[in-house]
Structures are given as structure tokens and as C-alpha cells.
Amino acid sequence: MVQSLHGFLDENIQYLKDNGLYNEIDIVEGANGPEITINGEKYINLSSNNYLGLATDEDLKKVAKEAIDHYGVGAGAVRTINGTLDVHETLENTLAEFKGTEAAIAYQSGFNCNMAAISAVMNKNDAILSDELNHASIIDGCRLSKAKIIRVNHSDMDDLRQKAKEAVESGQYNKVMYITDGVFSMDGDVAKLPEIVEIAEEFDLITYVDDAHGSGVMGKGAGTVKHFGLQDKIDFQIGTLSKAIGVVGGYVAGTQELIDWLKVQSRPFLFSTSLTPESSAAITAAVRKLMDSTELHDKLWENANYLKDGLKELGYDIGESATPITPVIIGDEKQTQEFSKRLKDEGVYVKSIVFPTVPRGTGRVRNMPTAAHTKEMLDEALEAYKKVGKELGVI
Ligand SMILES: Cc1ncc(COP(=O)(O)O)c(C=O)c1O
């Protein structure tokens, strides 16, 4: 006898609930800003990826509204049929300028980029060296390509060199790629790009950096690759347009030849309707804003350093983050969920992140301070951390 769908779901949902792994999803009433409302209650929001506050930016809202008036609300087709509008072209040219590359291609999400780009280039005759903490969309993109996946210990350059050498010298693979997050989303540490480039040059590796959490944050806003001045050395610069950029979508930036290939080969580009015109227009305006001024970027870092210093002073373990991502590591999954729940009771919305998003036993609440928070909001959050941490014996 085979298991019924109900039997499968019931058993597994119960397992997740019993082990503190079931995520209850809250509904936010209104905008996702530095403060949010859930069930009529207001909270200081330390859970978004809206690093620069652009999701609610007045200039971007205006640009989006104007685009709706001009183009309507949808692009009408996939890009290759007749869904490529002039706003898409402008967006891609702007992204290339922002990233310092010859060209760029936009997708409907960052997740889609990784589905699209990896499998357009890598196949079953190839190997991909992948940092063990890479984002789920990279892992899935690698699987989709059918290439041999070789996990590399997190940011371990000796392990990368050894595995690159073995893969290349085995003679089994046509191409070998190394993929890494630019900024690791759960810990906030930065990929060692200069060493990665050195190893890649030694072994002829294709280099692929997903900078979802680096754009708008690192390199005065232009991202981790530009932070290290390696625009000419990284083959694929990937990113999302939904976090610091504040809208939705994703991009790949690289050589003209690479982008031409993705436009004829990558399946989410060929078979999924293009970004809406209002999103495209708003993204272009957001990127221009970042190119014109570092004001939001600077404010983000000021707030991030303020919160980090406050949490460290209280005695919390905030890991090794070198970016605004500020984990407070609790460990046990159930205690992490309880900690997050108690912070919510105190008016601070900071979600628990547990297995399978992070390894078992490393449960954490992940704080994302933004440029839109005020010092008063951050002080209020720190007061709540002090109270709850003492109460639960975490500090
Ligand atoms: C490294 C990385 N890549 C891709 C994504 C997915 O981006 P999007 O939300 O635009 O699909 C994320 C989002 O969390 C990410 O952290």
C-alpha cells in the first residue's frame, strides 16, 4: 500500500511542529517599513531585507505610478515573444553601468537567476565547486544543471584549492565553475574574492558570485565584486532587485557575449513572463539613486554598527558578520523560537531562523537594521533584547 497525501502531510507537519521547525507566517498589514503592523499591533521591524528603505521610497513610488500610466500593469508576454519593453532595455543598461560590466540581463527574481544562469552554461559533463553555505537557489540551480556538485567547506581557501586541483586534474570535466554568495545571508560574512580569483586563475575556473546581500551594501552600494575591484575577474555577477534595491527581480551582469547567450538559452528568460514595467522603472530609479549618492548606504552602516555595538555590549553572540546582517545566535531551535516570540511580545519583530535554513543547533534571530530605522527605534529594540535575554538566561 502507498501512503496517502494526507498521511504524508499530517505526519511531516507534526514532526516539524514537535521539533520547533514549523514556521508560522504572519501577515503584515500595510507597508513593510522600519515599523510594521501585525494583527493591529505595531512592531519595530528587524526582519526585512529592505536595507535602504527603498521599498517604500516616495520617488520610486512616483516612478512606478507613472510607469503604470504609460505602460499598464503587465509586460504582456515573455521577453522573446514581445515582452521586451524599452523600460527593460533601460533597466539592463543601467544595471550594467552599476555593476561595471559590458551588459546585464534582468529576471523575475533572484531565485530565477540562479535557475537560469547556472543551467544555461553548465551541464552533465561539468563540475561545480560550491560553498557549503550557498543560498538554496544556488543549490537548486546547480542540481538543475546536472553538473557534478562538489561542496567546498565554507570560505575555506585550502579546501577550494585542493578540490579545484582534483577536479581539474581528474580530466573528467569539460568546465569547472566556482560559485559563492558575495555576502552570506545567514551569517553576514563576506566571500574572500581576491583569493578566490587567484585560485580561479590558477585552475581556469569559471567564477560566479551571487551578491544578493552585497548590492546596495558593499562597495559603496555597487556590491562585493566592486568592493574588491574585481569586475573584470568575475564571470557572473548575480543579484536580486528585491532587497537593497527594494522592488523585485534579479539580474546577471557580465560580458556582452555571456548576456547574449543567456538571452537565447536561459529558460526562465525564454518561458516566463518578463518583469512588470512599473517594477522595471522603479528598479532603474533605485539603481540611479545609489549611483548618485551614498547617503542611504552610509545611514545603513551607521545604524548597523549602532545595533551591533549595543548587542555586543549586552553580551550576545553575534557571530562573525562583516555586514549589516546581524545574527543573534541562540543555538537550540525551540529556545530560538521562544526568544523570538518574547521579543515580539516586547514590540520587536525579529524572526527566528532555524534548520533547514541554517545548520541544526545554530538557531538564531537575524536582525536586519536598515537605513530607515531611527536611533529611537534601535534603542527600543536594544531595551527589549536586554529584558528578554536576561529573562531567558541567554545573557
Ligand atoms: C544569495 C541569494 N540568492 C538569491 C536569493 C533570492 O532572491 P529573490 O528573493 O529575488 O528571489 C536570495 C534571497 O534570499 C539570496 O540570499
Ligand as a Chemical Component Dictionary entry (heavy atoms), coordinates in Angstrom:
data_LIG
# 
_chem_comp.id                   LIG 
_chem_comp.type                 NON-POLYMER 
_chem_comp.pdbx_formal_charge   0 
_chem_comp.three_letter_code    LIG 
# 
loop_
_chem_comp_atom.comp_id 
_chem_comp_atom.atom_id 
_chem_comp_atom.alt_atom_id 
_chem_comp_atom.type_symbol 
_chem_comp_atom.charge 
_chem_comp_atom.model_Cartn_x 
_chem_comp_atom.model_Cartn_y 
_chem_comp_atom.model_Cartn_z 
_chem_comp_atom.pdbx_ordinal 
LIG C1 C1 C 0 22.151 34.651 -2.074 1  
LIG C2 C2 C 0 20.721 34.751 -2.514 2  
LIG N1 N1 N 0 20.410 34.477 -3.799 3  
LIG C3 C3 C 0 19.143 34.574 -4.252 4  
LIG C4 C4 C 0 18.114 34.953 -3.410 5  
LIG C5 C5 C 0 16.725 35.014 -3.953 6  
LIG O1 O1 O 0 16.411 36.295 -4.327 7  
LIG P1 P1 P 0 14.898 36.693 -4.658 8  
LIG O2 O2 O 0 14.231 36.938 -3.347 9  
LIG O3 O3 O 0 14.999 37.888 -5.515 10 
LIG O4 O4 O 0 14.310 35.522 -5.371 11 
LIG C6 C6 C 0 18.388 35.267 -2.089 12 
LIG C7 C7 C 0 17.280 35.661 -1.191 13 
LIG O5 O5 O 0 17.239 35.415 -0.028 14 
LIG C8 C8 C 0 19.725 35.159 -1.624 15 
LIG O6 O6 O 0 20.027 35.452 -0.363 16 
# 
loop_
_chem_comp_bond.comp_id 
_chem_comp_bond.atom_id_1 
_chem_comp_bond.atom_id_2 
_chem_comp_bond.value_order 
_chem_comp_bond.pdbx_ordinal 
LIG C1 C2 SING 1  
LIG C2 N1 SING 2  
LIG C2 C8 DOUB 3  
LIG N1 C3 DOUB 4  
LIG C3 C4 SING 5  
LIG C4 C5 SING 6  
LIG C4 C6 DOUB 7  
LIG C5 O1 SING 8  
LIG O1 P1 SING 9  
LIG P1 O2 DOUB 10 
LIG P1 O3 SING 11 
LIG P1 O4 SING 12 
LIG C6 C7 SING 13 
LIG C6 C8 SING 14 
LIG C7 O5 DOUB 15 
LIG C8 O6 SING 16 
# 
